[in-house]
Amino acid sequence: MTERNARRQQRRKSISAGLRSHRAAERVSQKDFAESIEANPATVSNWENCGSVSTEDAWEIADHYGITLDELVGRTVPNPREAVA
């Protein structure tokens, strides 16, 4: 597996884990979550099992939870001002 493919797979795992974690915290079934964002329950299941998530769908998920995409995937971004100093 190339480094690029490994990074892509890691991002999928991060999105899957973030979605599963937020959904479980709300104690909402995949079916109910799917209905709330007008998606198919099978699609939500696919996302939670490391399936591809489009950018638009990732935004929809993040918006649903009132979080950023970085928060959805558990990514912390260093303060850009600190990086320049």
Secondary structure, DSSP 8 states (H G I E B T S, - for coil): --HHHHHHHHHHHHHHHHHHHHHHHTT--HHHHHHHTT--HHHHHHHHTT----HHHHHHHHHHHT--HHHHHT-----HHHHH-
